[in-house]
């Protein structure tokens, strides 16, 4: 216990040092090669002056993460070859000035050609190529801007798509209609990436249906045939509606949807429509992109978004678990920063489905008022509730509004999605432009578990109608091996930790079948070294069960927190996991981790949360210390 205490003290000191002066935490959020590559291409699309120093740093980053095993770029650290990511990285490096016959470029090109060439890349990559005249628009599914004018009952409607799809697609509708060509002052193209052989690109969507796919492909052929026949006044009205949608949601310097693809598309849309560089809408959209850059002495990359609310809420939980006046003061400062960021006066897109619910959520980023999310809101509310004894009644109203909004977005099946209710129009994943399989935001076990944790921590009885429905949803979602799928973290370890916390908070005992099966699964997959690990390949469409992966700090912490929620603090598995964390703590008091353990879009886009190995291991070790010291086995909080 003395070793655990020292580890907790070192970790809290290091995490305290990372806190910003105004009380919040924010850590880097890294994706794959596609975002920095797209950033380079965006600058050349717009014809902006070349920033040779910045481009050289991005080039070094891209070269460093190129795989020595398959010569291309994967979607996560150590991941397999991905043709779309490799096409974009190759194009960006060539645009920066890397010679096509340089060894790393030749190897990447050979890998691309072996995979079918650039024609085998996904829809969004083919759109990027078409915008540069480096690929044909006929290879891109037709997306008429008139889509934005369809009534809500129409089978293909923007409100039936996820928030991220909505914000990315709307400016793309304008670009696809106008078909602008990048300024591309260097005239760089990638003809050498085409084989000349027709390729049928695949889809990464789950559970596609042959009949829907055939029908939507037929519709695409009809739309292509009639692409020039839309009435001009209707087309103008549709484009104006797209611009109005984007402008209303521009979100200041935090950008459209506060995610890079939507932000970049909005800039290109304004440019294609002839907006001057200093036009307020275009200028602020362009500024929002720059705020995503991470620039170091030797390297630079562009983040897909930023995660300050998420990082701050989770770090506050860890500091409260660590305890002590200094740590609790740090948590109080974090909560004081979070409270005014609650969205109380904007009815976002979520209100299309739930118009009678009052706003009251928190977003993931600094600002994203149209798109608060259920996961962040539940985590913030639980932190506010945990600190309520020190904060007095000041937290009561934010908690009440957060609960009201979150509970109000429960879906009909009893679960919760991340941003919307009942966003389960699965037939849309058969659309030709939905080959990424992430068009929707249906309820998931991890988000649903977080909301159950929140409601239970606040005293909601397990037999209330909404809790009973939620617990029944979690029971249906449990896998045959006892685990739960993790949509927003990698993967079954994340989902199972989330669910076990919820079930404990709801009062289910350790011997309840759901709890016991999940705890047994976590114990069964523990690595021989005492840690836990799982990689992004666990999202494969042919997943047949857990495959061992190297232990990571964040996943070890999740497994430990899950087992402790299941009453197993005294188990050998927990003791070995704590020993692994203690042995792998770095000299700075935190933990390192190159592996990606954050979920973006399964099989398409993953995230490396640089904060995860900083606050989750601290949280797990502090909880272990607290339970052992108090000679208790029951976790008293929802997380």
Protein Blocks (a to p, Z undefined) as FASTA:
>chain_A
ZZmmmmmmmmmmmmmmmpcfkopacddddddfklmmmmmmmmmmnopacdfklmmmmmmm
mmmmpcfklopacfbehiacdfklmmmmmmmmmmnopafkbmklmmmmmmmmmnnpjmlp
cfklmmmmmmnopacfklpccddfklmmpcfklmbafklpcfklmmmmmmmmmmmmnopa
cfklnopacfklpgoiacddddfbehiafklmmmmmmmmmmmmmmmmmgcfklmmmmmmm
mmmmmmmmnopmnoghiiaklmmmmmmmmmmnopafklmklmmmmmmmmmmpccdfkbcc
ddfbdcklmmmmmmmmmmmmngpjklmmmmmmmmmmmmmmpcfkbccfklmmmmmbcchi
dcfblbdfklccfklmmmmmmmmmmmmmmnommlmmmmmmmmmmmmmmpcfkopacfkbg
hiacfklmmpfklmnopabccddfklmmmmmmmmmmnopafkbmklmmmmmmmmmmpcfk
opacdfkbcfklmmmmmmmmmmmmnopafklmklmmmmmmmmmmpcfkopacddfklmpf
klgbjcdddddfklmmmmmmmmmmnopmmpmklmmmmmmmmmmpcfkopacdfbdcbdfb
ehkaccddfklmmmmmmmmmmmmmmmmmnopabdfbfZZ
